[in-house]
Amino acid sequence: MLFKPEVKDDAKIAKKRVVRGIGRRMVSLTITLLILGGLGYLGWTAFQQKPAGRGGPGARPDLPVPVLAATPRTQDVPVYLDAVGSVRALNTVTVRAQVDGKLIKVNFVEGQDVKQGDVLAEIDPVIYQAQYDQAVAKKAQDEALLANQKLDLARYQQLAASNAGSKQQADTQRSVVAQQEALVQADQAAIDNARAMLGYTKVIAPLTGRAGLRQVDQGNIIRASDVTGLAIITQLQPIAVQFSLPQQQIVRVNAAAANGALSVDVFGNDGVTVIDTGTLKGIDNQVDPTTGTLKLKAEFPNAKFQLWPGQFVNVRLKVETLEKAIVVPASAVQRGPIGTFSYVIGPDNVATAKPVVVTQQNENDAVIASGLSTSDRVVTTGFANLSDGAKVFIGTADRAPTADLAPRKRSRSPDAKGDSKGGQAKDDGQGKDGERRGKRERGEGDQKGQTGPAPAEPSGGAAKSQP
């Protein structure tokens, strides 16, 4: 027998299902809200715990900002114009033979320093010696004939004087003697030519310099028409450097050159070390229209052979000297929306931003035209946590923070592990160590945030101009 369920039981079952579904949705929504709220709380907590700069919002006003300071100094600052140039030999000679013949001897080594007048090579002189001997013999023959003709002329003149001989015969003999004298002079010229050709069999160094690679080996036939020649000699001491400057610097360079010789420095491969100092020797008479630059040439002694022909080098030309200029470290000059400024430390160790006018600046020093005096103290390190009106603590150079090249490995003792689990320092000594580590890390951040290098003490070097 089949029983049909009642309608009331079905309604109760459906109601229970609806209530159960609503409960599940509420639980899911509640869990989702709790997760979102927890994430938001964690993010807010992390943001609030982020250390703020000492000089920025949220910083404690009672803690001074550690900085390094320097005092502006007065010195004479040279002004330079930087350029890129190429080294060129002062003189270059291709040594060629002046006569044809067999190369029987080579007296130099490739890359050897030779002096003017040294015999570099020798050509077989047999043919040219024979030609010289022949010219000498011909002159001796003509001189003997000339002596006989002069005796005949003396006899004819005596006969003509006593009317025993014809005057015409005496005049004719006088003409013959003159012709013979000219022939003897021609023989002397032939001797000189033969002597020169014989001398050309020895190849002489025309100047003092360094010999290059040999182009002809011993035993070969060398000719005066050979294009390559025997070798190339370049003069390395002194040596020349040719460089270019923008056409806007023409007036400045000409005005400086009118007052005397200008000094030129050449830098080494590091771009900092001056390897040689020379003198400006020449200025080109026209501007290159393709580049808008003017060519200049300087001469250097090159005592240590640090300059080599064909080498590209960085050069600087000294055009003037700023006398008694105010100089500060380059890191003391900051740049803001309205221009350059420096933080000047007042009597109460309060840093104040003060606008300055910079005449020139390089990687080390900056020349200040106005805005600072020699009695001021300017901040050179610690700008990351510094603001206008912040109180500062001036450190010393030996305690300045320095950045490590690589992170150091941290060693943790068992006690330290227990402390880390508890979340508190074991004693006040460890808390002080942690505070000192925090200061050191903040100091490293300050150093990384500085705008330029901060030397520990003012250097006596000259500032380098930026054209």
Buried (B, 14 or more C-beta within 10 A) or exposed (E): EEEEEEEEEEEEEEEEEEEEEEEEEEEEEEEEEEEEEEEEEEEEEEEEEEEEBBBEEEBEEEEBBBBBBBBBBEBEBBBBBBBEBBBBBBBBBBBBBEBBBBBBBBBBEEEEBBEEEBEBBBBBBEBBBEBBEEBBEBBEEBBEBBEEBBEBBEEBBEBBEEEEBEEEBBBEBBEBBEEBBEBBEBBBEBBEEBBEBBBBBBBBBBBBBBBBEBBBEEEEEBEEEBEEBBBBBBBBBBBBBBBBBBBEBBEBBEEBBEEEEBBBBBBEEEEEEEBBEBEBBEBEEEBEEEEEBBBBBBBBEBEEEBBEBEBEBBBBBBBBEBEEBBBBBBBBBBEEEEEBBBBBBEEEBBBEBBEBEBBBBBEBBBBBEEBBEEEBBBBBBBBBBBBEEBBBEBBEEEEBBEEEEEEEEEEEEEEBEEBEEEEEBEEEEBEEEEEEEEEEEBBBBBBEBBEBEBBBEBEEBBBBBEB
